[in-house]
Amino acid sequence: MSEQDDPELTAFLAKHGRSPVTVLILHEAINVLQEGLKAAFQKHRDARLALEQRVAALEATPSLKFTGTYMDTNTYVPGDCTTRQGGLWVCMSATTGPFDHAAWVLAVKKGDAR
């Protein structure tokens, strides 16, 4: 890479010339590099955090899971789907024991598949 391709190098050389490097010049160069790295890492950190939030939101969303025919002995959680008296029911709140209509929503009513 030449000086013409790097505006930061061009500006640095314009300010300090091509004289031997002093501790002060080296310190200034390190500070410039450090600020650039901080900005780059912050950008990647922000992107990672945004992705982590999206994944957490997706994982918190209930998914549908077919659990077979309803049984009083099973424990059901939101998103569980079961059949009962010919209909397909989706669980909306955790439940166990005898069928509780308040915990379920009828998704498909009993009928012929014609």
For each residue, the residues with C-beta under 8 A, 3 or more apart:
1: 5 6
2: 5 6
3: 6 9 10 13
4: 10
5: 1 2
6: 1 2 3 9 10
7: 10 11
8: 11 12 32
9: 3 6 12 13
10: 3 4 6 7 13 14
11: 7 8 14 15
12: 8 9 15 16 29
13: 3 9 10 16 17 18
14: 10 11
15: 11 12
16: 12 13 19 25
17: 13
18: 13
19: 16
20:
21: 25 26
22: 25 26
23: 26 27
24: 27 28
25: 16 21 22 28 29
26: 21 22 23 29 30
27: 23 24 30 31
28: 24 25 31 32
29: 12 25 26 32 33
30: 26 27 33 34
31: 27 28 34 35
32: 8 28 29 35 36
33: 29 30 36 37
34: 30 31 37 38
35: 31 32 38 39
36: 32 33 39 40
37: 33 34 40 41
38: 34 35 41 42
39: 35 36 42 43
40: 36 37 43 44
41: 37 38 44 45
42: 38 39 45 46
43: 39 40 46 47
44: 40 41 47 48
45: 41 42 48 49
46: 42 43 49 50
47: 43 44 50 51
48: 44 45 51 52
49: 45 46 52 53
50: 46 47 53 54
51: 47 48 54 55
52: 48 49 55 56
53: 49 50 56 57
54: 50 51 57 58
55: 51 52 58 59
56: 52 53 59 60
57: 53 54 60 61
58: 54 55 61
59: 55 56
60: 56 57
61: 57 58
62: 77 78 79
63: 79
64: 79 81 90
65: 79 80 81
66: 81 82
67: 74 76 80 81 82
68: 71 82 83
69: 82 83 84
70: 74 82 83 84 89 99
71: 68 74
72: 96 97 98 99
73:
74: 67 70 71 96
75: 94 95 96
76: 67 80 82 91 94 95 96 103
77: 62 80 91 94
78: 62 91 92 93 94
79: 62 63 64 65 90 91
80: 65 67 76 77 90 91
81: 64 65 66 67 88 89 90 91 107
82: 66 67 68 69 70 76 88 89 91
83: 68 69 70 86 87 88 89
84: 69 70 87 89 99
85: 110
86: 83 110 111
87: 83 84 106 107 108 109 110
88: 81 82 83 106 107 108
89: 70 81 82 83 84 104 105 106 107
90: 64 79 80 81 104 105 107
91: 76 77 78 79 80 81 82 94 95 103 104
92: 78 103 104 105
93: 78 102 103
94: 75 76 77 78 91 103
95: 75 76 91 100 103 104
96: 72 74 75 76
97: 72 100
98: 72
99: 70 72 84 104
100: 95 97 103 104
101: 104
102: 93
103: 76 91 92 93 94 95 100
104: 89 90 91 92 95 99 100 101
105: 89 90 92
106: 87 88 89 109
107: 81 87 88 89 90
108: 87 88
109: 87 106
110: 85 86 87
111: 86
112:
113:
114:
